[in-house]
């Protein structure tokens, strides 16, 4: 064998992708390139157990686990290639990132990507962008900070209106 130096019968020989000849039991098929390689030169994926050439496997950028490239996923926040079980979906979009890369909505507590956060122009609180409401004057606020004036139909900030003592409807302060 050109791999181990052991002798074997000619009918048990197999040629590897690099041209070396060895015993069939000293080889394996790389599950990435489909090439025959020396078994002692193969590396096993820590995720699936699949074998491949060491130079074709990748390391998870968080845990260091060796894996086939197809077994790793990219974080939507950083682009780091990691074991899928380390990724957490954003409550706003479902896009996945590492837990440490997510931020909390100051209103709901939901974990979202940093680029999915909006700052309320009414309260200054940072909240998830899928819960934005635009007031009639164009300010962006959280949906819980906005209410429709029942007299004018305009969307206004909750601090800019109140319940009418006469009819009990919620209206802007200037309509009282």
N, C-alpha and C positions, 0 to 999 in steps of 0.2 A: 504494500500500500504506500502511495506517495504522501499519505496523510499521517499514518501511524507507524509506518515502517514494517508492519506485520505482513507475513506471507499469506496468500490465499489462492484458491483455484481460479483459473482464468474465467470459468463460466459464472463466477460470483462477482466479477469486476463490473464497475460502473464508472463512467467518465463524468467528472464534475464540470460545471459551467466554466471554470477557469482552466480546464484541460487536464488536470490531475486525474489519476486513476486510483480508485480505492475499492474496498469491499463494499457491497451494497448496504450492509448494516452500518457502515460508517458515514452514510449520507442522509440528507433529508431535503425536502423541497421547501424553498423559501416561499412563504405565503404572500409575500409582497411582489417579488419579481418572477416567481414560478421557476427559478433556476434550481438545479441540484447543487447543493453546497455540502461541505464537510460538516457533519453533525457537531463536532467539537467547536466549530466556528459560528454556529447558529446561536441565537439569543431568543428567549421566550418572552412573549408579551405578558406583562403582569395583569392585564385585563382579561384577555381571552385565552391565554395559554398557547396562542399560535406562535410558530417558529419563523424566524426570518434572519437575514443577514444583519449583523450588528450595526453596519453603517446605514441601514435603511430604517431601523426602528427609531422612534423619537422618545424623548423624555418629557413627561408631564412637567410643565414649568412651575408647578406648585409642589407636588409630592415627590417628583423624581422618578415615578413609576415608568418603566419602559413599556412602550405600546406601539402597535402598528399605527401609521399616520392616520388611517381611517377611523381609528378608535378614539382619537382625541377630538375635542371641539374647541372652538375659539370663543373666548369671552367677548361679549358684545361691548364691554367697556374698554378693555386693554388689548384685546387681540391675542392674549396668552393662550397657547394650546394646552389644554388640561383634560384630565379624566372627567367625563361628563357628570359623574356623581358629585363633583365639587361645584358645579354650576347651579345657581338659583335663579328662577324666573323673576323678572321685574313684574310687580303687581300692575303696572300701567300698560306694558306692551307684551309681556311674555318673553321678551328677549332675555337671554341668559348671561349671567356674569358671576364672578366670585362674590361670596357674601361680603367680603371686605370692600368690594368696589361699589356696593349699593349704598344709597343714602335713604334716610327716613323722611317721609312726608310729615311736616310738623302739625298737620291737622288730623290725618287719619292714622299715622304711624306706619303706613305701608312702606315696604322697601322697594325702591325704584332706582333706575340708572340716574346718574348725576345730570345727564342731558335731558332727562324727563321731569325736571324740577322747574317750577315757575315761582316767581316771587309775587305775592299778592300786592297790588298797588293800593289796597285799602288798609290791610293790617300789617304788611311787611313780612308775613309768615311765608315760608317756603313749602310748596305743596306739589303734588303730582299733576303733571300737565294734562292728563286725560280727564281731570275734574275742573277745568278752567271754565269760567263764565265771563263774558265780556259785557260790561255795563254799557248803558246808552251813551255815556261820554267816552267810551273806548278803553276804559281801564280794565285790566285783567285781574280777576279775583277768583277765589275758590267758590264753588257752587253754594257752599253753606253760608257765604258772605253776601249773597245776592238774593234779591226777592223782586217779584213783579208787582209794580204799583197797580192796584185793582182799578184805579180810576183812569190812569193814562196808558196803561199797558207797558210802560217802560221798565226795563230791568235796571234796578238801582241797588246800591249798597244797603245792607240791613240797618246800618247806623244812620241812613238818610231818610228813614220812614218810620211809621209806627201805626198801631191799630187805631182806627177812628172811633171815638167815643159815641158817635151818632149811629153809624151803620155797622160798626164792628169790622169793617174791611181794612186791609193793610194798604196804606197809601203813603206817598212821599210827603215829607214835612210841609212842603209848600201848598199841598192840597187840603191841609187840615183847617 
